[in-house]
Amino acid sequence: MTEFLRTPDSNFDGLTDFTYEPRYHQWHDLRMHYIDEGPRDAPVVLMTHGMPTWSYLYRDIIPPLLEAGYRCIAPDHMGFGRSDKPTDAHWFSIARHTEILTSLIVALDLKNITLMCQDWGGPTGLAQAAMMPERFDRLTIMNTWLHHEDFRYSDAIRSWNKNWHDGGLFSKKTPDVALLLVLSAGLIEPQQMIAGFVSGETPTLEGDAARIYAGFSAPYAGMADGAYNGLRQFPLSICFDNYDRGNGAAQTSHYRALLNWNKPVHFIWGCADDVFTQEWGETWAGQMGNASFDGITDAGHFLQNSHGAEVAEHLLRRILEE
């Protein structure tokens, strides 16, 4: 049996901006949370997240897509959100996250899928399109990557990886990762985030900052340190650091396969991101002959968190133009 922790439902009771009914997919002895909103027979938008987020990241994107008639499905990776959280750090790998996401898609028999992916939602989500292209109508790619021999990792992502290793800024018990998302939304200053992270004392937050902090802290509030092992392993699975845990060979295979993608693909990019830069996004889009590219000048890495409505607007416009 897998040893895991399960976040109490009461942790999510106060989230007034994310009130969707929780649904669960059973994978072996664990359950994966996902939301599933909209008509069952409507075309699907599948939204995949990375680290240290969960389906709450798409809170501002889901409503306009529902209004446009789509069925919105947003799962939480194991170790994140409302999904179960294995406590063994060695349990986690990108191959396993990918396999679990595949099992959800197959169990729900999803078809006519528009993928929306960002951060680690890229390698796990794009793998599905590479392996099961018949289930997908189009790809929406946001601030992510697929490992391959010519990819050049930025100084920012190398620093991010380093800071999760022993002795790094984020290598501590029960790290307050929700502060990172408040920072990404431009609602606190970097020095406030760092001071709170180092001290373990949450700075005083009000208004939107308090609301976003509540959303991203809910999965871990009051949880033992073992609940954080899933999010810890994502930055330690980047292929320049751990090729095997990062599923590097598969990522490269999926990257090459998708260069021949013959259905619509829309890049929507946070151009202020120093992890996956505008230059990289434009280069990748240029490698896929049928791709559009919409850059959001003042959006950073977590563009869904700061510019969700604008992201949805870009996608819906591009679909109409196909």
C-alpha positions, 0 to 999 in steps of 0.5 A: 500500500502506498503511504500518503496524506489526504488534505481535509476537504475543510481546507478548501471551504473558504475558496469563494473563487473556486467552488467547483464540485470535486471529482475523483479518479481512482489510480491504484490505491490513490485518488486523483482530483479533477474538476469537470464542468460544462456539457458532457458532449461538448468539446473538451479543454484539458488544463494541466498545471505544474509546480507549485500549483493546482487546478485553482491556477485556471480559476479565471480561465474556466468561466469564459470557456464554459460560457463559450460552450466548452467542457472544462477538465482540470486535474491535480497531479498526485501530490498537489491540490486535492489529490492524494499526496504520497509521502515517499519522495522517491515515489514521484517521477515525470513518467508516473505523473504522465501515466496517471494523466493518461489513465484519467483521459482514457477512463473519461474517454475524452475526445475532441480535446483542446490541451492547455498546458504550462510549466510541468503541465507541458511535458505531462500534457503534451505527452498525451497528444504525442501518444494519443493524437486522435483524442486531441483537436488542438494544442495551447502551449504556455511557458513550458518546454520539452527536453531535447538535445538543443534546448538551452536551460536558462540561468533562472531555471538552473537557479530554481533547481539549485534552490530546491537542493540541500542548502537552497532557499526553498529547501526547508520544512513545510515551505510556504509555496503560496507566497510564490504565487502571490509574488507572481501575481505582482501583489507582494514585493520580492523582499516580502516573499523571501522574508516570509519564506525564510522566517516561516511567518506569512506577511500581512496580506489583504484583498486579492493577495489574501484571496490568492494566498488562501487558494494556493496554500489550501492544499498544504495548510496544516499538513505534515512535511511529507505532503510537500514531497510531490512539489519538491520533486518537480524542480529536482526532476529537470533533465539537466539534473535528473534525466531519468526522473525527468523522463528525458528520453520520452520528452525528446521523443514527444518533442520530435513527434509534435514537430510534425503536428498537423492540427492547430497549435496556439502559443500564448506566452508570458513574455516577462518570464525569465525561466521560459523566455519569449525567445524560446517560445517564439523559436518553438512556435516557429518550428511548428509550421501551423502555430500562432503566437500571442505574447502577453508583454507584462505576464510572467511564468504563471500567466494563468495566475496573473492574466487568466481572462486575457489568456482565455480571450486569446485562445477563443479568438484563435479558435474562431480564426482556424 
